[in-house]
Amino acid sequence: PVPFNIQIEFDGEPRYGEHDITITVRYKDSIRDEIFLTHDATIFVKELSNSDEGSLDQTMIIIPIILAIGAGIYIMRRRKKVIIEQS
């Protein structure tokens, strides 16, 4: 079995809720006969929640902290090297 995703596209604004869809699968078997399989289904499209829009992404906080720590270590090593050379 080959996993796959099906993207849902709407003409215009997305319509949330229940939708009746038809999935048609077309393939060729080992003797190269073309086969069509049709499957009717009902899907439910959930409306996206807006609760995550205001929160900051953790990587946007962690990266500057790591950069600040790296810069601090670099400055401390340079100062220590200058002090040793002056002695």
A tleap script that builds the chain and sets N, CA, C and O, in Angstrom:
source leaprc.protein.ff14SB
mol = sequence {
  NPRO VAL PRO PHE ASN ILE GLN ILE GLU PHE
  ASP GLY GLU PRO ARG TYR GLY GLU HIE ASP
  ILE THR ILE THR VAL ARG TYR LYS ASP SER
  ILE ARG ASP GLU ILE PHE LEU THR HIE ASP
  ALA THR ILE PHE VAL LYS GLU LEU SER ASN
  SER ASP GLU GLY SER LEU ASP GLN THR MET
  ILE ILE ILE PRO ILE ILE LEU ALA ILE GLY
  ALA GLY ILE TYR ILE MET ARG ARG ARG LYS
  LYS VAL ILE ILE GLU GLN CSER
}
set mol.1.N position { 0.831 -1.201 0.000 }
set mol.1.CA position { 0.000 0.000 0.000 }
set mol.1.C position { 0.872 1.260 0.000 }
set mol.1.O position { 1.908 1.317 0.662 }
set mol.2.N position { 0.441 2.236 -0.735 }
set mol.2.CA position { 1.161 3.499 -0.838 }
set mol.2.C position { 0.335 4.573 -0.133 }
set mol.2.O position { -0.792 4.846 -0.544 }
set mol.3.N position { 0.879 5.190 0.930 }
set mol.3.CA position { 0.130 6.253 1.608 }
set mol.3.C position { 0.110 7.515 0.752 }
set mol.3.O position { 1.049 7.782 0.003 }
set mol.4.N position { -0.942 8.269 0.867 }
set mol.4.CA position { -1.056 9.510 0.115 }
set mol.4.C position { -2.000 10.461 0.838 }
set mol.4.O position { -2.764 10.054 1.713 }
set mol.5.N position { -1.934 11.714 0.465 }
set mol.5.CA position { -2.820 12.745 0.998 }
set mol.5.C position { -3.635 13.319 -0.143 }
set mol.5.O position { -3.171 13.389 -1.282 }
set mol.6.N position { -4.838 13.721 0.170 }
set mol.6.CA position { -5.692 14.375 -0.810 }
set mol.6.C position { -5.933 15.792 -0.325 }
set mol.6.O position { -6.457 16.000 0.769 }
set mol.7.N position { -5.550 16.766 -1.141 }
set mol.7.CA position { -5.776 18.158 -0.773 }
set mol.7.C position { -7.193 18.553 -1.151 }
set mol.7.O position { -7.717 18.140 -2.186 }
set mol.8.N position { -7.797 19.355 -0.297 }
set mol.8.CA position { -9.146 19.839 -0.548 }
set mol.8.C position { -9.046 21.271 -1.032 }
set mol.8.O position { -8.427 22.112 -0.379 }
set mol.9.N position { -9.651 21.548 -2.171 }
set mol.9.CA position { -9.657 22.902 -2.711 }
set mol.9.C position { -11.097 23.346 -2.901 }
set mol.9.O position { -11.952 22.562 -3.312 }
set mol.10.N position { -11.354 24.604 -2.600 }
set mol.10.CA position { -12.679 25.180 -2.758 }
set mol.10.C position { -12.637 26.254 -3.829 }
set mol.10.O position { -11.613 26.911 -4.010 }
set mol.11.N position { -13.725 26.434 -4.529 }
set mol.11.CA position { -13.871 27.578 -5.426 }
set mol.11.C position { -14.351 28.743 -4.575 }
set mol.11.O position { -15.506 28.764 -4.150 }
set mol.12.N position { -13.476 29.716 -4.321 }
set mol.12.CA position { -13.836 30.848 -3.471 }
set mol.12.C position { -13.509 30.565 -2.017 }
set mol.12.O position { -12.511 29.911 -1.714 }
set mol.13.N position { -14.349 31.058 -1.119 }
set mol.13.CA position { -14.148 30.905 0.325 }
set mol.13.C position { -14.315 29.447 0.747 }
set mol.13.O position { -15.174 28.745 0.212 }
set mol.14.N position { -13.497 28.978 1.710 }
set mol.14.CA position { -13.668 27.609 2.221 }
set mol.14.C position { -15.026 27.454 2.900 }
set mol.14.O position { -15.487 28.345 3.614 }
set mol.15.N position { -15.641 26.326 2.665 }
set mol.15.CA position { -16.925 26.029 3.299 }
set mol.15.C position { -16.692 24.902 4.298 }
set mol.15.O position { -16.321 23.791 3.919 }
set mol.16.N position { -16.909 25.193 5.551 }
set mol.16.CA position { -16.691 24.215 6.603 }
set mol.16.C position { -17.968 23.431 6.830 }
set mol.16.O position { -19.064 23.891 6.506 }
set mol.17.N position { -17.813 22.248 7.387 }
set mol.17.CA position { -18.970 21.416 7.671 }
set mol.17.C position { -18.915 20.120 6.883 }
set mol.17.O position { -17.840 19.640 6.522 }
set mol.18.N position { -20.085 19.561 6.621 }
set mol.18.CA position { -20.201 18.259 5.985 }
set mol.18.C position { -20.276 18.411 4.467 }
set mol.18.O position { -20.990 19.271 3.951 }
set mol.19.N position { -19.521 17.557 3.756 }
set mol.19.CA position { -19.491 17.594 2.293 }
set mol.19.C position { -19.576 16.174 1.749 }
set mol.19.O position { -18.910 15.270 2.253 }
set mol.20.N position { -20.398 15.980 0.720 }
set mol.20.CA position { -20.442 14.710 0.004 }
set mol.20.C position { -19.428 14.790 -1.125 }
set mol.20.O position { -19.449 15.728 -1.922 }
set mol.21.N position { -18.534 13.799 -1.194 }
set mol.21.CA position { -17.492 13.805 -2.217 }
set mol.21.C position { -17.486 12.479 -2.964 }
set mol.21.O position { -18.012 11.477 -2.480 }
set mol.22.N position { -16.890 12.489 -4.139 }
set mol.22.CA position { -16.679 11.281 -4.922 }
set mol.22.C position { -15.194 11.183 -5.229 }
set mol.22.O position { -14.602 12.114 -5.775 }
set mol.23.N position { -14.600 10.056 -4.876 }
set mol.23.CA position { -13.183 9.815 -5.142 }
set mol.23.C position { -13.101 8.794 -6.272 }
set mol.23.O position { -13.679 7.710 -6.187 }
set mol.24.N position { -12.375 9.151 -7.334 }
set mol.24.CA position { -12.171 8.243 -8.453 }
set mol.24.C position { -10.688 7.906 -8.533 }
set mol.24.O position { -9.844 8.789 -8.683 }
set mol.25.N position { -10.386 6.623 -8.433 }
set mol.25.CA position { -9.005 6.148 -8.518 }
set mol.25.C position { -8.831 5.482 -9.879 }
set mol.25.O position { -9.604 4.601 -10.256 }
set mol.26.N position { -7.811 5.912 -10.604 }
set mol.26.CA position { -7.520 5.353 -11.926 }
set mol.26.C position { -6.126 4.744 -11.887 }
set mol.26.O position { -5.165 5.404 -11.493 }
set mol.27.N position { -6.018 3.490 -12.295 }
set mol.27.CA position { -4.710 2.841 -12.313 }
set mol.27.C position { -4.687 1.762 -13.392 }
set mol.27.O position { -5.722 1.390 -13.945 }
set mol.28.N position { -3.488 1.272 -13.677 }
set mol.28.CA position { -3.326 0.172 -14.627 }
set mol.28.C position { -2.784 -1.030 -13.868 }
set mol.28.O position { -1.872 -0.907 -13.050 }
set mol.29.N position { -3.356 -2.188 -14.151 }
set mol.29.CA position { -2.903 -3.399 -13.470 }
set mol.29.C position { -1.690 -3.984 -14.192 }
set mol.29.O position { -1.122 -3.350 -15.080 }
set mol.30.N position { -1.298 -5.204 -13.800 }
set mol.30.CA position { -0.066 -5.806 -14.320 }
set mol.30.C position { -0.132 -6.116 -15.819 }
set mol.30.O position { 0.906 -6.222 -16.472 }
set mol.31.N position { -1.335 -6.260 -16.365 }
set mol.31.CA position { -1.438 -6.496 -17.814 }
set mol.31.C position { -1.839 -5.218 -18.556 }
set mol.31.O position { -2.292 -5.264 -19.700 }
set mol.32.N position { -1.664 -4.089 -17.890 }
set mol.32.CA position { -1.835 -2.746 -18.445 }
set mol.32.C position { -3.282 -2.411 -18.803 }
set mol.32.O position { -3.526 -1.542 -19.639 }
set mol.33.N position { -4.255 -3.102 -18.170 }
set mol.33.CA position { -5.658 -2.716 -18.321 }
set mol.33.C position { -5.934 -1.545 -17.393 }
set mol.33.O position { -5.545 -1.566 -16.225 }
set mol.34.N position { -6.603 -0.526 -17.911 }
set mol.34.CA position { -6.913 0.648 -17.096 }
set mol.34.C position { -8.182 0.374 -16.297 }
set mol.34.O position { -9.202 -0.046 -16.844 }
set mol.35.N position { -8.097 0.623 -14.991 }
set mol.35.CA position { -9.209 0.343 -14.089 }
set mol.35.C position { -9.593 1.627 -13.370 }
set mol.35.O position { -8.729 2.379 -12.921 }
set mol.36.N position { -10.902 1.874 -13.264 }
set mol.36.CA position { -11.435 3.020 -12.534 }
set mol.36.C position { -12.234 2.498 -11.350 }
set mol.36.O position { -13.119 1.658 -11.515 }
set mol.37.N position { -11.924 2.994 -10.156 }
set mol.37.CA position { -12.697 2.684 -8.959 }
set mol.37.C position { -13.300 3.985 -8.452 }
set mol.37.O position { -12.596 4.983 -8.299 }
set mol.38.N position { -14.595 3.976 -8.192 }
set mol.38.CA position { -15.278 5.168 -7.703 }
set mol.38.C position { -15.804 4.884 -6.308 }
set mol.38.O position { -16.396 3.836 -6.050 }
set mol.39.N position { -15.577 5.843 -5.406 }
set mol.39.CA position { -16.020 5.694 -4.018 }
set mol.39.C position { -16.697 6.990 -3.578 }
set mol.39.O position { -16.091 8.060 -3.624 }
set mol.40.N position { -17.952 6.889 -3.154 }
set mol.40.CA position { -18.680 8.042 -2.615 }
set mol.40.C position { -18.496 8.071 -1.109 }
set mol.40.O position { -18.581 7.038 -0.446 }
set mol.41.N position { -18.246 9.255 -0.571 }
set mol.41.CA position { -18.011 9.388 0.869 }
set mol.41.C position { -18.509 10.743 1.342 }
set mol.41.O position { -18.757 11.647 0.543 }
set mol.42.N position { -18.648 10.864 2.641 }
set mol.42.CA position { -18.996 12.129 3.274 }
set mol.42.C position { -17.854 12.497 4.206 }
set mol.42.O position { -17.429 11.689 5.031 }
set mol.43.N position { -17.359 13.729 4.070 }
set mol.43.CA position { -16.283 14.201 4.939 }
set mol.43.C position { -16.772 15.396 5.731 }
set mol.43.O position { -17.735 16.058 5.345 }
set mol.44.N position { -16.105 15.668 6.840 }
set mol.44.CA position { -16.420 16.827 7.668 }
set mol.44.C position { -15.170 17.686 7.761 }
set mol.44.O position { -14.133 17.227 8.240 }
set mol.45.N position { -15.263 18.925 7.308 }
set mol.45.CA position { -14.141 19.860 7.336 }
set mol.45.C position { -14.328 20.769 8.536 }
set mol.45.O position { -15.305 21.513 8.619 }
set mol.46.N position { -13.367 20.701 9.483 }
set mol.46.CA position { -13.445 21.523 10.691 }
set mol.46.C position { -12.954 22.931 10.408 }
set mol.46.O position { -12.056 23.135 9.591 }
set mol.47.N position { -13.543 23.890 11.081 }
set mol.47.CA position { -13.092 25.274 10.964 }
set mol.47.C position { -11.816 25.436 11.776 }
set mol.47.O position { -11.713 24.914 12.886 }
set mol.48.N position { -10.849 26.155 11.228 }
set mol.48.CA position { -9.582 26.364 11.923 }
set mol.48.C position { -9.796 27.238 13.142 }
set mol.48.O position { -10.567 28.197 13.109 }
set mol.49.N position { -9.101 26.892 14.228 }
set mol.49.CA position { -9.200 27.710 15.433 }
set mol.49.C position { -8.201 28.848 15.349 }
set mol.49.O position { -7.107 28.671 14.815 }
set mol.50.N position { -8.557 30.005 15.864 }
set mol.50.CA position { -7.692 31.182 15.835 }
set mol.50.C position { -6.912 31.347 17.130 }
set mol.50.O position { -6.276 32.382 17.324 }
set mol.51.N position { -6.939 30.368 18.017 }
set mol.51.CA position { -6.307 30.506 19.327 }
set mol.51.C position { -4.785 30.519 19.243 }
set mol.51.O position { -4.137 31.101 20.112 }
set mol.52.N position { -4.194 29.896 18.224 }
set mol.52.CA position { -2.735 29.816 18.132 }
set mol.52.C position { -2.110 31.008 17.421 }
set mol.52.O position { -0.885 31.133 17.411 }
set mol.53.N position { -2.904 31.880 16.830 }
set mol.53.CA position { -2.344 32.982 16.059 }
set mol.53.C position { -1.576 33.971 16.920 }
set mol.53.O position { -0.569 34.513 16.464 }
set mol.54.N position { -2.009 34.225 18.140 }
set mol.54.CA position { -1.370 35.224 18.981 }
set mol.54.C position { -0.157 34.723 19.737 }
set mol.54.O position { 0.641 35.530 20.215 }
set mol.55.N position { 0.002 33.435 19.857 }
set mol.55.CA position { 1.115 32.907 20.642 }
set mol.55.C position { 2.398 32.910 19.822 }
set mol.55.O position { 2.377 32.708 18.608 }
set mol.56.N position { 3.526 33.144 20.513 }
set mol.56.CA position { 4.824 33.155 19.851 }
set mol.56.C position { 5.312 31.731 19.637 }
set mol.56.O position { 5.081 30.847 20.462 }
set mol.57.N position { 5.972 31.531 18.549 }
set mol.57.CA position { 6.575 30.238 18.275 }
set mol.57.C position { 7.793 30.075 19.180 }
set mol.57.O position { 8.569 31.017 19.338 }
set mol.58.N position { 7.973 28.906 19.772 }
set mol.58.CA position { 9.071 28.690 20.718 }
set mol.58.C position { 10.428 28.875 20.069 }
set mol.58.O position { 11.363 29.325 20.731 }
set mol.59.N position { 10.566 28.540 18.795 }
set mol.59.CA position { 11.862 28.710 18.144 }
set mol.59.C position { 12.232 30.177 18.027 }
set mol.59.O position { 13.417 30.510 18.005 }
set mol.60.N position { 11.250 31.060 17.953 }
set mol.60.CA position { 11.532 32.492 17.868 }
set mol.60.C position { 12.061 33.022 19.198 }
set mol.60.O position { 12.653 34.100 19.239 }
set mol.61.N position { 11.859 32.292 20.267 }
set mol.61.CA position { 12.376 32.682 21.580 }
set mol.61.C position { 13.717 31.993 21.843 }
set mol.61.O position { 14.643 32.618 22.360 }
set mol.62.N position { 13.824 30.727 21.496 }
set mol.62.CA position { 15.013 29.937 21.811 }
set mol.62.C position { 16.227 30.385 20.999 }
set mol.62.O position { 17.325 30.471 21.549 }
set mol.63.N position { 16.064 30.669 19.721 }
set mol.63.CA position { 17.203 31.041 18.865 }
set mol.63.C position { 17.912 32.294 19.369 }
set mol.63.O position { 19.139 32.267 19.470 }
set mol.64.N position { 17.220 33.397 19.694 }
set mol.64.CA position { 17.946 34.560 20.226 }
set mol.64.C position { 18.654 34.276 21.551 }
set mol.64.O position { 19.726 34.822 21.809 }
set mol.65.N position { 18.063 33.426 22.389 }
set mol.65.CA position { 18.704 33.079 23.660 }
set mol.65.C position { 20.011 32.333 23.391 }
set mol.65.O position { 21.029 32.623 24.020 }
set mol.66.N position { 19.991 31.377 22.465 }
set mol.66.CA position { 21.209 30.630 22.130 }
set mol.66.C position { 22.258 31.563 21.542 }
set mol.66.O position { 23.439 31.448 21.871 }
set mol.67.N position { 21.845 32.484 20.677 }
set mol.67.CA position { 22.789 33.450 20.101 }
set mol.67.C position { 23.400 34.341 21.183 }
set mol.67.O position { 24.597 34.629 21.141 }
set mol.68.N position { 22.591 34.779 22.149 }
set mol.68.CA position { 23.097 35.626 23.230 }
set mol.68.C position { 24.101 34.861 24.095 }
set mol.68.O position { 25.129 35.415 24.486 }
set mol.69.N position { 23.811 33.604 24.393 }
set mol.69.CA position { 24.737 32.791 25.186 }
set mol.69.C position { 26.048 32.604 24.426 }
set mol.69.O position { 27.125 32.726 25.010 }
set mol.70.N position { 25.963 32.308 23.125 }
set mol.70.CA position { 27.168 32.144 22.315 }
set mol.70.C position { 27.995 33.418 22.268 }
set mol.70.O position { 29.220 33.360 22.377 }
set mol.71.N position { 27.347 34.572 22.109 }
set mol.71.CA position { 28.067 35.850 22.085 }
set mol.71.C position { 28.712 36.121 23.436 }
set mol.71.O position { 29.838 36.614 23.494 }
set mol.72.N position { 28.012 35.808 24.525 }
set mol.72.CA position { 28.568 35.999 25.864 }
set mol.72.C position { 29.810 35.161 26.088 }
set mol.72.O position { 30.796 35.652 26.637 }
set mol.73.N position { 29.778 33.906 25.674 }
set mol.73.CA position { 30.944 33.026 25.827 }
set mol.73.C position { 32.109 33.545 24.995 }
set mol.73.O position { 33.249 33.529 25.458 }
set mol.74.N position { 31.841 34.006 23.773 }
set mol.74.CA position { 32.892 34.538 22.903 }
set mol.74.C position { 33.549 35.769 23.533 }
set mol.74.O position { 34.774 35.884 23.533 }
set mol.75.N position { 32.745 36.682 24.066 }
set mol.75.CA position { 33.282 37.904 24.690 }
set mol.75.C position { 34.097 37.561 25.931 }
set mol.75.O position { 35.163 38.139 26.145 }
set mol.76.N position { 33.614 36.629 26.752 }
set mol.76.CA position { 34.345 36.243 27.962 }
set mol.76.C position { 35.699 35.632 27.601 }
set mol.76.O position { 36.693 35.923 28.267 }
set mol.77.N position { 35.763 34.797 26.571 }
set mol.77.CA position { 37.033 34.186 26.165 }
set mol.77.C position { 38.007 35.245 25.646 }
set mol.77.O position { 39.203 35.181 25.934 }
set mol.78.N position { 37.501 36.217 24.883 }
set mol.78.CA position { 38.376 37.282 24.376 }
set mol.78.C position { 38.949 38.104 25.515 }
set mol.78.O position { 40.140 38.415 25.519 }
set mol.79.N position { 38.112 38.458 26.485 }
set mol.79.CA position { 38.598 39.252 27.622 }
set mol.79.C position { 39.622 38.469 28.422 }
set mol.79.O position { 40.632 39.018 28.863 }
set mol.80.N position { 39.354 37.171 28.611 }
set mol.80.CA position { 40.283 36.338 29.372 }
set mol.80.C position { 41.623 36.246 28.636 }
set mol.80.O position { 42.680 36.280 29.267 }
set mol.81.N position { 41.583 36.131 27.315 }
set mol.81.CA position { 42.798 36.053 26.517 }
set mol.81.C position { 43.588 37.357 26.612 }
set mol.81.O position { 44.814 37.328 26.716 }
set mol.82.N position { 42.899 38.505 26.577 }
set mol.82.CA position { 43.562 39.810 26.677 }
set mol.82.C position { 44.204 39.971 28.051 }
set mol.82.O position { 45.313 40.495 28.154 }
set mol.83.N position { 43.526 39.529 29.107 }
set mol.83.CA position { 44.064 39.634 30.468 }
set mol.83.C position { 45.311 38.767 30.601 }
set mol.83.O position { 46.287 39.186 31.223 }
set mol.84.N position { 45.295 37.556 30.024 }
set mol.84.CA position { 46.457 36.663 30.099 }
set mol.84.C position { 47.632 37.261 29.333 }
set mol.84.O position { 48.769 37.172 29.797 }
set mol.85.N position { 47.387 37.871 28.170 }
set mol.85.CA position { 48.457 38.473 27.377 }
set mol.85.C position { 49.066 39.689 28.076 }
set mol.85.O position { 50.256 39.961 27.917 }
set mol.86.N position { 48.261 40.421 28.849 }
set mol.86.CA position { 48.751 41.606 29.553 }
set mol.86.C position { 49.599 41.227 30.761 }
set mol.86.O position { 50.414 42.028 31.220 }
set mol.87.N position { 49.418 40.026 31.276 }
set mol.87.CA position { 50.156 39.604 32.473 }
set mol.87.C position { 51.578 39.244 32.197 }
set mol.87.O position { 52.310 38.873 33.115 }
savepdb mol mol.pdb
quit
